[in-house]
């Protein structure tokens, strides 16, 4: 099997390994390196462990690969394969041998990295490819039992919340890919965070939720991010990034959001993506009586108007053209 090899100025050879292949809190069998400004910097020594928070940080920053020295490739890949097999065997022991194929598929999906085209000019061809990747991702992530369970619960309480949560999740994944997030795990975190972002509203009586004049309405809205995060944290198999997204999806870039009033870099990046997707879909739903083109273009204008206020202006600037092409019926001829 052919492998990619990169060399530094001194002639040392390195091989990229996808970030998604690494196991957490397990002793590394070789040194690992980061590529920074064309230089290979040793990040961890053989025998060290890779902490979950650090790996999540790399994923959120769209780091696709960690490097190892060429001489270490064979034992390192065998080590990764053994660790992956151990994870699969442990899960199979829990769910039953008859589900081994599904468990293996799930682990393979988790290693997937999607193309994001961040180094290309956005045009109608690129937007179409990204949309098709979003559809592919959604098909795969919907196999997660938890996502199906929460959607069923939402539908039972309010079809409006369920529709909005699903739409927000789809748009958030599209925005994330536009912003350069291609790792399956971070896309899953964003999808699940968006799906759960209004989870606490399921505890609010419909007569309060659907009546802005009700005295309890404003308090319920103010409370739902923190209460939702607390409730989601108690569920099985929920990652910390999902909890952060739920808690921070109403924080604003200028510090005027809630529940904590944090601002700018203090806000978790994926939470800001979900915040944009949330406002985008809310605007679409508020204009449901307009034509498809009109309601989506109105939602795009809302994001454009709010950049630097509610939202990170750099993020908004990057997603605007893609949103216009994907949802606003604009057209830029595809490049070669």
ChimeraX attribute file (.defattr): number of C-alpha atoms within 10 A of each C-alpha:
attribute: neighborCount
match mode: 1-to-1
recipient: residues
	/A:1	2
	/A:2	4
	/A:3	10
	/A:4	10
	/A:5	13
	/A:6	16
	/A:7	15
	/A:8	12
	/A:9	9
	/A:10	6
	/A:11	8
	/A:12	12
	/A:13	17
	/A:14	23
	/A:15	19
	/A:16	21
	/A:17	19
	/A:18	15
	/A:19	22
	/A:20	23
	/A:21	19
	/A:22	17
	/A:23	18
	/A:24	14
	/A:25	11
	/A:26	13
	/A:27	13
	/A:28	20
	/A:29	18
	/A:30	19
	/A:31	17
	/A:32	23
	/A:33	21
	/A:34	18
	/A:35	17
	/A:36	8
	/A:37	7
	/A:38	11
	/A:39	12
	/A:40	21
	/A:41	13
	/A:42	13
	/A:43	14
	/A:44	15
	/A:45	14
	/A:46	11
	/A:47	12
	/A:48	16
	/A:49	15
	/A:50	18
	/A:51	12
	/A:52	12
	/A:53	12
	/A:54	11
	/A:55	17
	/A:56	18
	/A:57	12
	/A:58	15
	/A:59	21
	/A:60	23
	/A:61	15
	/A:62	19
	/A:63	19
	/A:64	18
	/A:65	18
	/A:66	21
	/A:67	24
	/A:68	21
	/A:69	19
	/A:70	18
	/A:71	12
	/A:72	15
	/A:73	18
	/A:74	9
	/A:75	12
	/A:76	19
	/A:77	14
	/A:78	12
	/A:79	15
	/A:80	16
	/A:81	13
	/A:82	12
	/A:83	16
	/A:84	18
	/A:85	14
	/A:86	12
	/A:87	16
	/A:88	20
	/A:89	17
	/A:90	12
	/A:91	16
	/A:92	18
	/A:93	12
	/A:94	10
	/A:95	12
	/A:96	12
	/A:97	12
	/A:98	9
	/A:99	13
	/A:100	16
	/A:101	11
	/A:102	13
	/A:103	19
	/A:104	17
	/A:105	12
	/A:106	16
	/A:107	16
	/A:108	13
	/A:109	16
	/A:110	17
	/A:111	15
	/A:112	17
	/A:113	18
	/A:114	17
	/A:115	15
	/A:116	22
	/A:117	17
	/A:118	14
	/A:119	7
	/A:120	9
	/A:121	10
	/A:122	20
	/A:123	18
	/A:124	20
	/A:125	16
	/A:126	23
	/A:127	25
	/A:128	15
	/A:129	14
	/A:130	23
	/A:131	20
	/A:132	13
	/A:133	19
	/A:134	22
	/A:135	15
	/A:136	11
	/A:137	20
	/A:138	17
	/A:139	11
	/A:140	15
	/A:141	21
	/A:142	13
	/A:143	12
	/A:144	13
	/A:145	9
	/A:146	16
	/A:147	16
	/A:148	13
	/A:149	10
	/A:150	16
	/A:151	19
	/A:152	14
	/A:153	14
	/A:154	22
	/A:155	14
	/A:156	12
	/A:157	17
	/A:158	15
	/A:159	14
	/A:160	12
	/A:161	19
	/A:162	23
	/A:163	17
	/A:164	19
	/A:165	26
	/A:166	19
	/A:167	18
	/A:168	27
	/A:169	27
	/A:170	24
	/A:171	23
	/A:172	30
	/A:173	31
	/A:174	28
	/A:175	26
	/A:176	26
	/A:177	23
	/A:178	26
	/A:179	20
	/A:180	19
	/A:181	27
	/A:182	24
	/A:183	25
	/A:184	19
	/A:185	20
	/A:186	24
	/A:187	27
	/A:188	22
	/A:189	23
	/A:190	27
	/A:191	31
	/A:192	26
	/A:193	32
	/A:194	32
	/A:195	28
	/A:196	28
	/A:197	31
	/A:198	24
	/A:199	25
	/A:200	21
	/A:201	23
	/A:202	19
	/A:203	13
	/A:204	17
	/A:205	13
	/A:206	12
	/A:207	11
	/A:208	16
	/A:209	19
	/A:210	12
	/A:211	11
	/A:212	12
	/A:213	10
	/A:214	12
	/A:215	10
	/A:216	15
	/A:217	17
	/A:218	13
	/A:219	10
	/A:220	18
	/A:221	17
	/A:222	14
	/A:223	15
	/A:224	24
	/A:225	28
	/A:226	20
	/A:227	20
	/A:228	21
	/A:229	24
	/A:230	15
	/A:231	15
	/A:232	23
	/A:233	17
	/A:234	10
	/A:235	10
	/A:236	8
	/A:237	9
	/A:238	15
	/A:239	14
	/A:240	15
	/A:241	22
	/A:242	25
	/A:243	25
	/A:244	22
	/A:245	30
	/A:246	32
	/A:247	27
	/A:248	27
	/A:249	28
	/A:250	27
	/A:251	27
	/A:252	23
	/A:253	23
	/A:254	16
	/A:255	16
	/A:256	15
	/A:257	18
	/A:258	19
	/A:259	17
	/A:260	14
	/A:261	16
	/A:262	18
	/A:263	18
	/A:264	18
	/A:265	9
	/A:266	11
	/A:267	20
	/A:268	19
	/A:269	21
	/A:270	28
	/A:271	27
	/A:272	24
	/A:273	27
	/A:274	30
	/A:275	24
	/A:276	28
	/A:277	27
	/A:278	24
	/A:279	18
	/A:280	25
	/A:281	25
	/A:282	17
	/A:283	20
	/A:284	21
	/A:285	17
	/A:286	11
	/A:287	16
	/A:288	13
	/A:289	10
	/A:290	13
	/A:291	10
	/A:292	14
	/A:293	13
	/A:294	16
	/A:295	22
	/A:296	25
	/A:297	20
	/A:298	17
	/A:299	25
	/A:300	24
	/A:301	15
	/A:302	15
	/A:303	23
	/A:304	16
	/A:305	14
	/A:306	15
	/A:307	18
	/A:308	17
	/A:309	16
	/A:310	23
	/A:311	23
	/A:312	22
	/A:313	16
	/A:314	11
	/A:315	19
	/A:316	22
	/A:317	13
	/A:318	16
	/A:319	22
	/A:320	17
	/A:321	22
	/A:322	23
	/A:323	23
	/A:324	20
	/A:325	19
	/A:326	20
	/A:327	18
	/A:328	19
	/A:329	14
	/A:330	15
	/A:331	14
	/A:332	13
	/A:333	10
	/A:334	13
	/A:335	11
	/A:336	4
